[in-house]
């Protein structure tokens, strides 16, 4: 007997996982069964996407799609993810990434670091530069990088890749000439 479907109001992430599991299980019925299950999910998703789009159009036509309403929709994880899936998110990728990085800055700052958004290519590649960081900090640069990547992936799942570089290398320190001669027989700089 298969498990009961998620109840209304249940964790929507669990529902997504269950859909993926059911699709994978449908492969056991053969290629045709798997293709039909995928088609069913695609048709249902397209139907809901069209419904969401129409809902936004109606709200806009009646003058109720205000900045506050858009912020509330974009701020709700479930609604925002549905809008993203259907290409209806009210805010562009750059804005969502900048907002995600702004929310992460206190964490990065607590570890002596920061991040700079260098750009987003037409190919969907986000380019970042990690800044700062202090020696002896409990978080490694890799941990901070992973936090940045996770924040961007959550805010903009349509991003195709994230390229992170470290800070520009500091110039090598100059060695004073005096210190060179102090090592050679204790002499000083010739005059």
N, C-alpha and C positions, 0 to 999 in steps of 0.2 A: 504494500500500500504506500502511495506517495504522500509526502508531508502536505499538510494543509497550506494553502496560499497565505501570504502575510495578511494580517488583519489591517483594516483601515487605520491609518495613523502609525503603522509599524515603521520601523527604521527603513527608510527608502534605500539606503545603501545595501541593506540585506536583500531587498527586493531585486536590486540590480544584480547582485551576486547570484541570486536564485535563478534569474533569467539566463545568465551565462551558464549556470550548471545544467539547466534544462536543455539549452541548445547543445551543449556538449554531449549530454545523455542521448539526445535525439540521433546522434551519429551512430549509435548502436542499432538503430533501425534501418541502417543503410544510407547510402548517399542521397537517394530521393527523399527519404523522410527528413534527413538533416536539411536539405535545400528547402523543403516546404516549411519547416519550422523557422528557418532564417527568414524566408519570405513573409511568413505570418508576422514575425516580430517587426520586420521592416515596414510592412503595411500599417500595423497598429501605431508604430512610432511616427510615421508620416501623417497619419490621421490626427494624432494628438498634437503634432507640430503645427498642422494647419489650424487646429482649434485654438491653440495658444496665439498664433499669429492673428487670427480673427478677433480673439478676445482683446488683444492689445489695440487693434484697429478700432473696435467699438468704443473702448474706453477713451481713446484719443479723439474720436469723432464727437463724443459727448463732452469733451473738455475736461475730463477728469484724470488724464494722464499727465500729472504735474511732476515737477522735479522730485518732490517728496515721495510720490508714489513710485517713480522710477528707482529712487534710492532704496526704498523698501523692497521692491522686487529684486533688485540686484544684490541686496544685503541678505536675502533669504537663501540659504544654501540649496534647498531643493528647487525652488523656483529658478534661481540663477543657473543651476546646472541644466534644467530643462530648456531654458532660453538659449544657453550655449549650444546644446546638442542640436537645436533647430536653427542656429544662426540668428537668433533674435535678441541677443544680449544688448541692452541699451548703451553700453559703454564700449569704446574701442579697446583693442588689445593693449595698447600703450598705457591707457589710463588704468586699466585693471592691474597691469604689472607694476606701475608706479605706486598704486595704492597698496599692493601686496608688499612691496619693498619698504614703503613707509611704515607699515605695520610691523615689519621685521627689524627695523632699525634700532629700537630699544634693546632687543636681544643682542644684535651685532655690537652695538655700542658698549654693552656691559662686558663684552669680551674684547674690547679695544678695536673693533673692526667696523667696516661700513662697506657699502657696495654702490657702484656707479653704473647706471644703465647707459651703455654706449650706443645702442641702437637695436632696431628690429628690422631685419632684412625682409625683402619681398618674398623670400623663400621660407619665412616663418622662423628664422633662427634669431634668437635673442642673444645679444652680446653684452657681457657684463665685465666689470673689473672689480675685484675684491680690493679693498683699501685697508690700510692699518693692520691691526692685529698686534698683540703684544706677546713677547716671549714669556713662557711660564704660565700662560693662561690655561685654564682647565679644558677649554674647547680647542680642538685642533683646527687648522684652516680647512681641512676636509669636512669636519662637522659643520662649520659655518657655511661652506659651499653647499653641502647637502640641504641645509635649512633654506638657503636662498632658492635652490632648484625646486624644492618641494613647494615653497610658497608660490613660485611662478607657475608651476604645473597645476596647482589648485585654482589659481586665478585665471589662467589662460591655457586650458588644455589643448587648444588648437596649435600651440607653439610646436614646431617640428624638432627643434634642438635648442640647447642652451650652452653657449660657449662662455666659459668663465676663465679670465686671466687674473693673475696676481698683480700686485702693484708693480709699477715700473721699477726695475732694479736700481738701487741707489748707487751713485758713482763710487768707485773704489776710493778709500780715504788716501789723501796725499800724505806721504811720509816726509816730515821735515828733514831737510838736508842735515841739520845739526845732529839729528838722531843717527843718521847713517855714519857720520864721522866719529861719533862717540863710541861706536862699537869697534872701530878700527884703531886699536892702540890707544884709546882714550884721547885722541887728538881732537881738536876742534876744527871748525871750518877754516880752510886756508884763506889767508887774506891777500 
